[in-house]
Amino acid sequence: MAQVDYSVLDDPNISMSSFYPRQGWTPIPEGVQDYTVNVGDDIGLSCRFFPVGNNSPTILFFYGNGETAIDYDSIAPMYNQIGINFFVADYRGYGKSGGSPSFTTMLADANTVLEAMRIVLGASGFQGPVYVMGRSMGRHSAFELAAKEDPAINGVIIESGRPSLGQFTGGLGPQQAAELEEAYRAKAASISIPVLVIHGEMDALAPLDDAEEMFRDFASTEKKMLVIPGAGHNDLLFKGMDEYFTAIRDFVFG
């Protein structure tokens, strides 16, 4: 896959209409581990790991633009309950991470976080398969990793996502925006590893039609899609918790 220069999207006037960084951290819950991943320039990303078993699969999770890792203190145990280790990383400027977020560093940092997580897992004796999951804005990081066809990634889960740069192209000229969108869609469509898409039927921010098109275009021959009836962009767990976690469990455990 040809490399695309997305640096124009790092213009603060563009980035700050897409990122909503929130600072904050909580005491470590029992049995949970905190890590800081160095991404260069003396910047560390805060990460939280919710382990359940050394032979269990692990999900590396990238969240939406207004969330933080600690927002998942109450959700991660649900992954543990279905036998999955859950590793969530903050973006720059979020949680207790340093720096400021930008589009290109978000993609680069996803690779660094994955490698750091592998080291953590290996050093602690975790041997299960690894999956990547992106929710909403987190799709950018998930696509970045999934499109590389890394044999160490067993599959990707996209929740409330779409094959679009979204607000990141705001302020660009029409031709430049269209060219970047085309390249981005091609990147998403090239994903050939197993894919699970979870989406709300009534999602107004990422319309279901876009998610269905994304699903059809994935190169993967092993793909599944769950549409949660009546759910919007941010209430999938409230509207369909059982279906949500059943789909993830079945996808990961086959």
Residue, then its C-alpha position, 0 to 999 in steps of 0.5 A: m500500500a503506497q504511503v500517503d502524506y497526511s501532514v496537511l491534516d496536522d494544521p491546528n485549525i483542522s486538528m482542534s475541530s476533531f480532537y477534544p483532549r481531556q486530562g485526568w487519571t484515576p487510581i489503579p483498580e485492583g488487578v489492573q496495570d498502568y504503563t507509559v509508552n514513550v513516543g519520542d520528544d520526551i512524550g509519554l502516552s498513558c495506557r491501562f491494561f486490564p488482564v484476565g489470563n495469560n492464554s486469553p486473547t488481548i484487544l488493543f483498544f483505541y477510543g473516540n475523540g472525546e473519551t479517555a482511557i479511564d472512561y473504560d474503567s467500568i467497561a473493560p471488566m465486561y471484556n474480562q468477563i468474556g475472557i479477553n484482556f483489554f489494553v487501552a491507550d490514550y492519545r497525545g494530550y489525553g489522560k495523563s499523556g504529554g504533547s498535543p494530538s495530531f492526525t499523523t502522530m495518532l497513526a505513528d503512535a498506534n504502531t509504537v503502542l502496539e509494539a510496546m504492548r507486545i513487549v509488555l505481553g511477552a515479558s509477562g507471559f501473555q501468549g494469546p492472540v492479539y486483536v485491534m479495535g477502534r471506536s469512532m475516531g479510534r478507527h484511524s489507528a485501527f485501520e493504520l495497524a490492520a492495513k499493514e497485514d501484520p501476522a501478529i494481528n489476528g483481526v480488527i473490530i470497528e465500532s461506530g466507524r466509517p471509511s472517511l477522514g471526517q472532520f479532518t478534511g475541514g478547511l481543505g480545498p475540494q480537490q485536496a480533500a477528495e484526493l486524501e479521502e480516496a486514498y484513505r478509503a483505499k487503505a481501509a478497503s485493502i484490509s484483508i485480515p478478519v473484520l468485525v463491524i459493530h454499528g448503531e442502526m440510527d447513528a447520525l454521526a457515522p451513518l449506517d449506509d457508510a458503515e455498510e459500504m465500508f463493510r462491503d469494500f473490505a478485502s477480507t473474506e472473513k468479515k461479520m457485521l452487527v447492527i444494533p437496532g435503535a442505537g445511535h453513535n454513543d449508546l450501543l452498549f446501552k441499547g445492545m450490550d448482550e449482542y455487542f459482547t456476544a459478537i466480540r466473543d464469537f469473533v475472537f474465539g471463533 
